[in-house]
Amino acid sequence: GQIYFVTFEAPRQIRGNHYHTHGFEVFGVLHGVLEVALEDVNTKERVDMILDADDQLFTRLTLGTYVAHAFRNISPTAILLDYCSHQYN
Protein backbone atom coordinates (compact mmCIF):
# COMPACT_ATOMS: atom_id res chain seq x y z
CA GLY A 1 0.00 0.00 0.00
CA GLN A 2 0.86 3.66 0.35
CA ILE A 3 0.73 6.28 3.08
CA TYR A 4 -0.13 9.91 2.28
CA PHE A 5 -0.06 13.06 4.35
CA VAL A 6 -2.81 15.21 2.83
CA THR A 7 -2.49 18.91 3.68
CA PHE A 8 -5.21 21.53 3.73
CA GLU A 9 -3.68 24.99 3.44
CA ALA A 10 -6.85 27.07 3.84
CA PRO A 11 -10.38 26.88 5.26
CA ARG A 12 -13.04 25.33 3.00
CA GLN A 13 -10.43 23.50 0.90
CA ILE A 14 -11.77 20.12 -0.32
CA ARG A 15 -9.74 16.97 -0.97
CA GLY A 16 -10.84 13.58 -2.19
CA ASN A 17 -14.28 13.75 -3.78
CA HIS A 18 -13.87 10.37 -5.47
CA TYR A 19 -14.25 6.63 -4.84
CA HIS A 20 -12.22 3.49 -5.51
CA THR A 21 -13.24 0.24 -7.18
CA HIS A 22 -10.75 -1.95 -5.30
CA GLY A 23 -8.91 -2.00 -2.00
CA PHE A 24 -9.59 0.08 1.10
CA GLU A 25 -8.39 3.27 2.78
CA VAL A 26 -7.89 4.24 6.42
CA PHE A 27 -7.97 7.93 7.40
CA GLY A 28 -7.12 9.86 10.56
CA VAL A 29 -6.89 13.59 11.21
CA LEU A 30 -3.51 14.57 12.66
CA HIS A 31 -4.15 18.33 12.84
CA GLY A 32 -7.25 20.49 12.47
CA VAL A 33 -10.92 19.74 11.90
CA LEU A 34 -12.41 18.18 8.77
CA GLU A 35 -15.99 17.72 7.66
CA VAL A 36 -16.37 14.38 5.87
CA ALA A 37 -19.07 13.52 3.34
CA LEU A 38 -19.47 9.82 2.53
CA GLU A 39 -21.83 8.31 -0.04
CA ASP A 40 -22.29 4.70 -1.09
CA VAL A 41 -22.19 4.87 -4.88
CA ASN A 42 -24.58 1.92 -5.27
CA THR A 43 -27.24 2.63 -2.62
CA LYS A 44 -26.84 6.45 -2.47
CA GLU A 45 -26.83 6.22 1.36
CA ARG A 46 -25.04 9.30 2.71
CA VAL A 47 -23.30 10.06 5.99
CA ASP A 48 -21.72 13.35 7.08
CA MET A 49 -19.35 13.55 10.04
CA ILE A 50 -16.75 15.75 11.72
CA LEU A 51 -13.24 14.50 12.46
CA ASP A 52 -11.30 16.63 14.95
CA ALA A 53 -7.64 16.04 15.79
CA ASP A 54 -8.26 17.44 19.30
CA ASP A 55 -10.87 14.79 20.24
CA GLN A 56 -10.01 12.70 23.29
CA LEU A 57 -9.90 9.50 21.22
CA PHE A 58 -8.14 9.23 17.86
CA THR A 59 -10.75 8.29 15.25
CA ARG A 60 -9.82 6.03 12.35
CA LEU A 61 -12.17 6.05 9.40
CA THR A 62 -11.94 2.89 7.26
CA LEU A 63 -13.59 2.93 3.83
CA GLY A 64 -14.05 0.11 1.38
CA THR A 65 -14.89 0.11 -2.29
CA TYR A 66 -17.55 2.27 -3.92
CA VAL A 67 -17.77 4.74 -1.03
CA ALA A 68 -17.32 8.26 -2.37
CA HIS A 69 -15.48 10.48 0.11
CA ALA A 70 -14.79 14.19 0.31
CA PHE A 71 -12.96 16.01 3.12
CA ARG A 72 -13.56 19.75 3.68
CA ASN A 73 -11.34 21.74 5.99
CA ILE A 74 -13.25 23.71 8.62
CA SER A 75 -10.17 24.93 10.50
CA PRO A 76 -7.34 27.29 9.49
CA THR A 77 -5.17 24.35 8.33
CA ALA A 78 -5.39 20.56 8.61
CA ILE A 79 -3.39 17.39 8.00
CA LEU A 80 -5.04 14.08 7.09
CA LEU A 81 -3.22 10.74 7.29
CA ASP A 82 -4.33 8.35 4.53
CA TYR A 83 -3.31 4.69 4.22
CA CYS A 84 -4.29 3.02 0.92
CA SER A 85 -4.13 -0.75 0.54
CA HIS A 86 -3.11 -0.34 -3.13
CA GLN A 87 -0.60 1.91 -4.83
CA TYR A 88 -2.01 4.66 -7.03
CA ASN A 89 -0.19 6.98 -9.39
FIKEBA-92613 format. One record per atom (N, C-alpha, C): residue in one letter; atom name; y, z, x. Coordinates in steps of 0.1 Angstrom, whole numbers, always signed. Each point is the difference from the previous one (the first is absolute). Layout:
% residues N
PASE/A/CA/Y/Z/X
...
//
This chain:
% residues 89
PASE/G/N/-12/+0/+8
PASE/G/CA/+12/+0/-8
PASE/G/C/+13/+0/+9
PASE/Q/N/+11/+3/-7
PASE/Q/CA/+13/+0/+7
PASE/Q/C/+8/+12/-6
PASE/I/N/+9/+5/+8
PASE/I/CA/+9/+11/-4
PASE/I/C/+14/-6/+2
PASE/Y/N/+8/+2/-11
PASE/Y/CA/+14/-4/+1
PASE/Y/C/+9/+12/-3
PASE/F/N/+12/+0/+7
PASE/F/CA/+11/+8/-4
PASE/F/C/+10/-8/-6
PASE/V/N/+2/+1/-13
PASE/V/CA/+9/-8/-8
PASE/V/C/+13/+8/-1
PASE/T/N/+11/-6/+4
PASE/T/CA/+13/+7/+0
PASE/T/C/+9/-6/-11
PASE/F/N/+8/+9/-6
PASE/F/CA/+9/-3/-10
PASE/F/C/+14/+4/+6
PASE/E/N/+8/-9/+2
PASE/E/CA/+13/+2/+7
PASE/E/C/+11/+4/-9
PASE/A/N/-1/-2/-13
PASE/A/CA/+11/+2/-10
PASE/A/C/-6/+4/-13
PASE/P/N/+8/+8/-8
PASE/P/CA/-4/+3/-14
PASE/P/C/-3/-13/-8
PASE/R/N/-9/+1/-9
PASE/R/CA/-4/-11/-9
PASE/R/C/-7/-11/+6
PASE/Q/N/-3/+0/+13
PASE/Q/CA/-8/-10/+7
PASE/Q/C/-14/+1/-6
PASE/I/N/-6/-12/-2
PASE/I/CA/-14/-1/-6
PASE/I/C/-9/-7/+11
PASE/R/N/-12/+6/+1
PASE/R/CA/-10/-6/+9
PASE/R/C/-13/-1/-9
PASE/G/N/-9/-9/+5
PASE/G/CA/-12/-2/-7
PASE/G/C/+2/-11/-11
PASE/N/N/-2/+4/-12
PASE/N/CA/+1/-9/-12
PASE/N/C/-10/-11/+1
PASE/H/N/-12/+4/+2
PASE/H/CA/-11/-10/+1
PASE/H/C/-13/+8/-3
PASE/Y/N/-12/-8/+1
PASE/Y/CA/-13/+7/-2
PASE/Y/C/-9/-8/+10
PASE/H/N/-12/+7/+2
PASE/H/CA/-10/-6/+9
PASE/H/C/-13/-3/-8
PASE/T/N/-7/-10/+4
PASE/T/CA/-13/-4/-6
PASE/T/C/-12/+6/+6
PASE/H/N/+2/+6/+12
PASE/H/CA/-12/+7/+7
PASE/H/C/+6/+12/+8
PASE/G/N/-9/+9/+2
PASE/G/CA/+3/+12/+8
PASE/G/C/+7/+11/-8
PASE/F/N/+6/+9/+7
PASE/F/CA/+8/+11/-6
PASE/F/C/+11/+4/+10
PASE/E/N/+10/+8/-6
PASE/E/CA/+11/+5/+8
PASE/E/C/+2/+15/-3
PASE/V/N/+4/+7/+10
PASE/V/CA/+3/+14/-2
PASE/V/C/+15/+2/+5
PASE/F/N/+8/+6/-9
PASE/F/CA/+14/+2/+3
PASE/F/C/+4/+15/+1
PASE/G/N/+10/+3/+8
PASE/G/CA/+6/+14/+0
PASE/G/C/+14/-1/+5
PASE/V/N/+9/+7/-7
PASE/V/CA/+14/+0/+4
PASE/V/C/+2/+10/+11
PASE/L/N/+5/-4/+12
PASE/L/CA/+3/+9/+11
PASE/L/C/+14/+5/+0
PASE/H/N/+9/-8/-6
PASE/H/CA/+14/+4/+0
PASE/H/C/+7/-6/-13
PASE/G/N/+8/+8/-7
PASE/G/CA/+7/-5/-11
PASE/G/C/-8/+1/-14
PASE/V/N/+6/-7/-10
PASE/V/CA/-6/+0/-13
PASE/V/C/-1/-14/-5
PASE/L/N/-12/-4/-5
PASE/L/CA/-2/-13/-5
PASE/L/C/-5/+0/-15
PASE/E/N/+5/-9/-7
PASE/E/CA/-5/-2/-14
PASE/E/C/-10/-11/+1
PASE/V/N/-12/+2/-6
PASE/V/CA/-11/-9/+1
PASE/V/C/-3/-6/-14
PASE/A/N/-1/-13/+0
PASE/A/CA/-5/-7/-13
PASE/A/C/-13/-6/+3
PASE/L/N/-10/+4/-8
PASE/L/CA/-14/-6/+1
PASE/L/C/-4/-7/-13
PASE/E/N/-6/-11/+2
PASE/E/CA/-5/-7/-12
PASE/E/C/-13/-7/+3
PASE/D/N/-10/+3/-9
PASE/D/CA/-13/-7/+1
PASE/D/C/+2/-14/-5
PASE/V/N/-3/-10/+9
PASE/V/CA/+3/-14/-3
PASE/V/C/-9/-5/-12
PASE/N/N/-12/+6/-1
PASE/N/CA/-9/-5/-11
PASE/N/C/+3/+7/-13
PASE/T/N/+3/+13/-1
PASE/T/CA/+1/+7/-12
PASE/T/C/+15/+2/-4
PASE/K/N/+9/-3/+9
PASE/K/CA/+15/+2/-1
PASE/K/C/+3/+15/-2
PASE/E/N/-9/+9/+2
PASE/E/CA/+3/+15/+0
PASE/E/C/+10/+3/+11
PASE/R/N/+10/+7/-3
PASE/R/CA/+11/+3/+10
PASE/R/C/+2/+15/+1
PASE/V/N/+3/+4/+13
PASE/V/CA/+3/+14/+3
PASE/V/C/+11/+0/+9
PASE/D/N/+10/+9/-2
PASE/D/CA/+11/+2/+9
PASE/D/C/+0/+14/+5
PASE/M/N/+3/+2/+13
PASE/M/CA/+0/+13/+5
PASE/M/C/+10/+2/+11
PASE/I/N/+2/+12/+5
PASE/I/CA/+10/+3/+10
PASE/I/C/-9/+7/+12
PASE/L/N/+2/-5/+12
PASE/L/CA/-6/+6/+12
PASE/L/C/+11/+5/+8
PASE/D/N/+0/+13/+4
PASE/D/CA/+10/+6/+7
PASE/D/C/-6/+7/+12
PASE/A/N/+5/-4/+12
PASE/A/CA/-5/+6/+13
PASE/A/C/+2/+15/+0
PASE/D/N/+10/+6/-7
PASE/D/CA/+2/+14/+0
PASE/D/C/-8/+8/-9
PASE/D/N/-9/-6/-8
PASE/D/CA/-9/+7/-9
PASE/D/C/-9/+10/+8
PASE/Q/N/-4/+11/-6
PASE/Q/CA/-8/+10/+7
PASE/Q/C/-13/-6/+5
PASE/L/N/-6/-9/-8
PASE/L/CA/-13/-6/+4
PASE/L/C/+2/-15/+3
PASE/F/N/-6/-4/+11
PASE/F/CA/+1/-14/+4
PASE/F/C/-8/-8/-10
PASE/T/N/+6/-10/-7
PASE/T/CA/-7/-8/-10
PASE/T/C/-4/-14/+7
PASE/R/N/-13/-2/-1
PASE/R/CA/-6/-13/+4
PASE/R/C/-2/-9/-13
PASE/L/N/+4/-12/+0
PASE/L/CA/-2/-9/-11
PASE/L/C/-9/-11/+5
PASE/T/N/-12/-1/-6
PASE/T/CA/-10/-9/+4
PASE/T/C/-1/-11/-11
PASE/L/N/+2/-13/+4
PASE/L/CA/-1/-11/-10
PASE/L/C/-11/-10/+4
PASE/G/N/-7/-4/-10
PASE/G/CA/-10/-10/+1
PASE/G/C/+5/-14/-3
PASE/T/N/-9/-9/-2
PASE/T/CA/+4/-14/-3
PASE/T/C/+7/-2/-13
PASE/Y/N/+8/-10/-1
PASE/Y/CA/+7/-4/-13
PASE/Y/C/+9/+10/-6
PASE/V/N/+5/+9/+9
PASE/V/CA/+10/+10/-5
PASE/V/C/+13/-4/+7
PASE/A/N/+10/-6/-8
PASE/A/CA/+13/-4/+6
PASE/A/C/+7/+13/+3
PASE/H/N/+7/+0/+11
PASE/H/CA/+8/+12/+4
PASE/H/C/+13/-4/+6
PASE/A/N/+10/+8/-4
PASE/A/CA/+14/-2/+5
PASE/A/C/+6/+14/+3
PASE/F/N/+6/+2/+11
PASE/F/CA/+6/+12/+4
PASE/F/C/+15/-2/+1
PASE/R/N/+8/+9/-7
PASE/R/CA/+14/-1/+0
PASE/R/C/+6/+13/+6
PASE/N/N/+8/-2/+10
PASE/N/CA/+6/+12/+7
PASE/N/C/+11/+6/-9
PASE/I/N/-1/+13/-3
PASE/I/CA/+10/+7/-8
PASE/I/C/+7/+11/+9
PASE/S/N/-1/-1/+13
PASE/S/CA/+6/+9/+9
PASE/S/C/+8/-8/+10
PASE/P/N/+8/+6/+9
PASE/P/CA/+8/-8/+10
PASE/P/C/-9/-9/+8
PASE/T/N/-11/+5/+6
PASE/T/CA/-10/-8/+7
PASE/T/C/-13/+6/-3
PASE/A/N/-11/-8/+3
PASE/A/CA/-13/+5/-2
PASE/A/C/-10/-7/+10
PASE/I/N/-11/+7/+2
PASE/I/CA/-11/-6/+8
PASE/I/C/-13/+2/-8
PASE/L/N/-7/-11/-1
PASE/L/CA/-13/+0/-7
PASE/L/C/-11/-3/+9
PASE/L/N/-11/+8/+1
PASE/L/CA/-12/-3/+8
PASE/L/C/-9/-8/-9
PASE/D/N/-6/-11/+5
PASE/D/CA/-9/-9/-7
PASE/D/C/-12/-3/+8
PASE/Y/N/-12/+4/-5
PASE/Y/CA/-12/-4/+7
PASE/Y/C/-7/-10/-9
PASE/C/N/-3/-12/+6
PASE/C/CA/-7/-11/-7
PASE/C/C/-14/-1/+6
PASE/S/N/-10/-2/-9
PASE/S/CA/-13/-1/+5
PASE/S/C/-3/-13/+6
PASE/H/N/+8/-10/-2
PASE/H/CA/-1/-13/+6
PASE/H/C/+12/-4/+8
PASE/Q/N/-1/-8/+10
PASE/Q/CA/+11/-5/+7
PASE/Q/C/+6/-12/-7
PASE/Y/N/+14/+0/-1
PASE/Y/CA/+8/-10/-6
PASE/Y/C/+9/-6/+10
PASE/N/N/+4/-12/-1
PASE/N/CA/+10/-6/+9
PASE/N/C/+12/-4/-7
//
